[in-house]
Amino acid sequence: MIRADKEKRPVVVLAQQSLQWVYGERTVGIRNKGDGERIRFGATAIKRYADLILDDGAADVIIAMHIYKQGMEPEIGNE
């Protein structure tokens, strides 16, 4: 659908994404600000998500994410 309208007008995609499950199980994720390996892996996953949307014809992508106050907060079900 994005591709079909690409030449008519710019399409801005507002997306929401979480890194939950990116690392396998939900309980395996970024533990703290020093967890460089998982932070880089998560950043790569989010960039890939944005790039796929852009490749589909979007002019811009804005991604919102759930903000955690601490690493691996308990699941609250409203992400």
Secondary structure, 3 states (H helix, E strand, C coil): CHHHHCCCCCCEEEEECCCCCCCCCCCCCCCCCCCHHHHHHHHHHHHHHHHHHHHCCCCEEEEECCCCCCCCCCCCCCC
